[in-house]
């Protein structure tokens, strides 16, 4: 993979104007040693040693252009700082990208840089508009991504010249049919479907602690009886036991309701403790992890460790799973959608505001069909081509 950069147009600069560049560098030390000019001319054939550094870069740029094998058009989008590389391959049923190429593209130092790569493909099921595949930055393939599908919908609308500003898409994913809709204000509302609550289906090896409409659920259950297996906040000593709720939004989530001090501690140590939850044996397919603080009426503050991506600024499925878990645990009351006495009017929907490091999402767990609706932004950052 290589990027073609216009370095020939960038002048070389000698900040020490009193001496030639080579003398200035030699005298500054840092282990720098001037090498014979023929080492350069061997790599750039026919280039005299007296050619400037900028001209040498021009020649090397031309060599890179001639050796480039294939060019991949892409666009980069972000949803609350959760960023993705979007590729349009709707002309074919399968992608030419591999997990290894996705890892290279997502590399923030040697690639484009992103939390994942999303590919739009031709659908393989009836009554769908397209199929979505996503690779995390580590090359793994999740079932779904909430922020990612908002970015996908915005990408499609801005790619297709005939797309209506309020277009809906029926997207085939590994988590089933997902329907994002572009709203008049530019935000994207996604019908994420109904949550999966039965522990075995999440999947999670956790005991059910209660039931919801006849379905066993693991709510506020102890993750480890052996407290030494997982880290614990220093203020709690050695007796702390993590109480978790398991929910799937097409991908598994481990939700932990904590106080402010524990939330701050988790934030400071997330890179160390996040992988221990992600790879915990209670979650055979690994898990996303959310540390949640209740910060007001129907307001939640969420810290995210994503399976396959690590710390991210936002997680759409995580925000959805968090609201479901909060209502199951009674942390947030769930309003019954019944007419207000004497008026015939329905009360406000069960919409919660979820604050993520990258910004807020509006989440509603709809009573009539148990579907979760997520509303939030998606924005194009830039577009280009990269050699693969």
N, C-alpha and C positions, 0 to 999 in steps of 0.2 A: 504494500500500500504506500502511496506517495502522493503528496500534494504538490502541485505546480505553482510556485510563488514567483512573482515578478521581482526577484531580487536584483536584476540588472538595473532597474530603475532607482534603486536605493543607493545613494552615494556612500562610499566608504568614508569614514571620518577619522582623522587623526586629531585628538583633543590636544596633543602637545604640538603646537604649530611651529615650534622652534626647531624641531628635528624631524628627520624622515621617520615614517611609521615603524620600520624595522628597528631603528636605533632606540626609539622610545619604548618599544615593547621589550627589547633586550635589556635595557637598563632598569625596567620595572621588576624584573625577576619573575617570581611565581613559577619557576621551573621552565620558563619558555626558552626555547633554543631555536635559532634560525636554522632552517634546513636548506640544503642545496636546491637551486631552482629546478634542476632536472627532475626531481620527484613530482613537481607539478606538471611539467611538460610531458611526462610519461602518461599522465591521466588525461590531459587535454592535448591531444595530438596536434601538432602544427602550431602550437601557441608558444611564442617566444617567452623566455623567462621575464622579459621586461614588461609584458602585458600587465595591466592593472588587475587588482583583486576583483573589481566589479566586472571587468571583461571576462575574467575566468569564470565567474558565476554565471554570466550570460551563456558561455559555452556549455557549462555543466547543465544548465537549465534545458538547453537544446537537446543534450544527450538524454536527459530524463524524459523529454517529450517523445523522442524516437523509440525509447524502450518501453513506454507505457503499454500495457497489454489491453486493458479494458477500462472504460470510464463509467462510473456509476453516478447518475444524477440523484441528488438527495435534497431534503429540506430539513432544517432543524427547528423544532418547536419545543415550547415549554408550557407546562401547566403548574403554576405556583412554584416554579423553580425545579420541578421534576422534568428533566429534559430528555428528548428523544430524537433519534435520527429517523426520518420518515422516507420510505422508498416505495414508489408506485410501480408495482408489477402486476396490475390487474389484467394484463394481456396474457397471463399464463397462470396455470393452477398451482405451481410450486415455485419457490424462490431459488435463485442461484446462490444466495448467501448461505454461508455455513456458520455454525456457532463460533468457530475460530475467527472468521472474518468479522463477526459482530464484536468479539472481544477487541480486535485491533481497531475497529472503527470507534468504539466507545472509549478507548484510551485517551485520557485528558492531556497527555504529554506528547504522544506520537500519533494520535488519531484525531478525529473530529471532536470527540469528547461528549459523552452522554451517559445517562443511566440505562439506556436500552436502545435497541433498534426495532422499529415497527415496520412490517412489510404488508402492503395492501395487495391481495391476490384475488384471482378470479374465484367466484363462489363454487363450492362443490355440493351445495344443498339447495333445494328449490326455495323460492320465496325469500331469498337473501340477495343483498346487493354486492357483497364482497366477503372475502375471508381475511381475517387478521391473524398474523403470526407475530410474536414478539420474542426477542432474545434479550436477556438481561446482560449487564456489563460483564458478568462472569461466564457468559455463553449458555447459561441454563435457559429453559423455555417455560415461563409461567403460563398458567391457564388464562389469565386476564390481567388487565392493568387499567384502573379507573382514570387516572390522569392521562395515560397513554391513549385511551379511546377518545377522550375529548380532543386531544391533539390530532388524532387521526381524522375525526370528523371535520375539524377546521382545515386540515391539510387537503382533504378531498374537495371541500367547498371552494377553497381558493385555487385548487388545481383545475377543476372542471369549469370551463367557461359558462356552461349552461346551468350551473347549480343555483338553485333558489337560495336567497339569504336565510330562509327558515327551513332548510331541507332536513329530512329525517333519513337515517341510514339503518338498514337492517344488516348487522354485522355478525358473521359467523365466527365464533371463538371456541377455544377449548373449554370454556365455561358455559357454552351454550349461546343462544341468540341474545345479543345486546343491542339496544336501540338508542343511539345518541341523536339528539335533535338540536339544531342551531336555533337560538332564540333571537328575537329582534334586537336585543341589546348587545349582541355579540357573544354572550355566554353560551355554554353548551350544557343542556340537561340530558342526563343519561338514565334510562331505565335499566337498572343493574339486575333486575329480577329479584326473586325471593332468596333470602339467606338460607344456607344449609346449617342446621343446628345440631343434629344428632352427632355425638362425638365420633362414632365410627366413620361417618361420612365426611367429616371435616378434612382429613382424618386426624383424630387425636386419640391417644391411649389414655383417656381420662374418664373417671367415673361420672355418671350423670348425677347431678345434685337436685334437679327439679325437672319439671316438664313444661312445655309450652304448646298448648292446643294438642295435647296427646303425644308430643314428640319429646323424648328425653333430651335434656340439655346439660352441658357442663358449665355451670355458672359459679364464679367465685370458689373454685375448687383448688385445693392445695396442689401445686405442681410437683413438689418434692417433699416427701416425708424426711428424706435425708437432707437436712439443711446445708450440709457441707458441699453438696453437689453444685449449687448455684451461688453466685455472689450475693451479698446482702448489704444494705446501707449501713454505714458505720454507727449511726445513731441507734440502731436496733440491736446491736450486739450480735451474738451468735444464734439467737433464737428466731430470727426472722424467717417466715415462710411466705413465699409468693402465692397469692391467690389469683388465679387466672380464669378467664372465660374464653371458651373456644367457639369461634364462628368462622364459617366459610362464605365468601362472596364469589365462589368459583375458585378461590385460592385460600389456603388456611391462614388464620389469624389467631394470635395469642394476645389477649387484651388484659392489661393489668391496671386497676384503678389505684392510684397512689396519692399521697399528700404532696404539698408543694416541695418540702425538703427532699423527699425521695425522688420527685420529678427532676429537681435540680441535680441531684447526685447522679441519676441515670443519664442526664444530658452530658454531664462532665465525663462519664465513664462509658458512654455508649459503644465506642469502638471496641472496648474490651468485653462488655457484658452482652452486647447484641448477638455475637456469634454463638454464645453459650445457650441462649434461648432458641436461636434459629435451628441449631443442630441438636436440640434436646431430644432424647429418645421417646418422649411422649408424642412427638410429631414425626411420624415415619417419612413424610415427604418434605421435611423441614417446615419452617413457618415464618411468616411475617410477625413482627412483634410491635405492639403499641403500648407505651406508657401514657396513662391518661389522668389528667387532673380536672376535676369539675371546678369551673371558674365562674359560674353564674347560672341563672335559670336557662336551661336548654343551651348551655355553652360549655364546650369541652376543649381542653388544651391537650394536644397530642404530639408525642415524640415518636418517631418512626424508625424502626430498623427493618429494611426490606430484605426478604429472602432473595439472594442472588445479586443484590445491588448494594447492600449495606445501608449506611445512614443516607437518607434522602430528605429533601426539603418538603416533600408532600407524598401522600399515598392515597389515591382515591378509594380503592377497595378497603384500605385501612380505616378511612374516615367513616365509610358505610358500616363496616363491621363494628366499629367503636360505638356508634349510635345504637345499633341493635343490641350490643352487649350491655350498654348503659340502661336501656329500657328493660332488658331481661333481669338485670340485677337490681332494678328499682332505683338506680342512681338518678335517672330522669323519668318522670311519669309519662305514661303513654295515654293520650287522650282518645277516648272512644268517639268516633265520628257519628254522633247522634244529634238530631235537631235540638237546638236550644229551646227549652220549654216556652211555649207561647209565641215563638217567633217563626218557627219553621226553618231557621237558619242553622247551618252547620258551624261548629267551632273551628278555629284555625287548624290547619293540618299539623301533624307532628313533625315540624321542621326544626332542626337543631343547627346551631352554628359551630362548626368544628375548626378550631384555630390550629393550623399546622405551621411549622417554621417558615414556609414559603407564602403563607396567606390563608384565608378562610374558605371553606366549602360549606354550602347549604345542603343538608341531608334530611330527607323525609322518609320515614318508614310507613308506607301507606297501609292502612288497615284493611281496605276492601279486598286486596289481592296479595298482601304481604310483600309487595315489591318495594325495593329501596330506590329512591330517586336522588341522584347527585347532580348538583348544579355548580358550575365554576368556570373559570376562564381557561383559554388556551391561546397561545400567541406564537406567531412565526418569528424566529430569531434571524435566520439567514438561510440561503440556499446556495448550492454549488455543485461541483462534480469532484469526485475523488477516484483515483486509479485503484483498481483492485487486483 
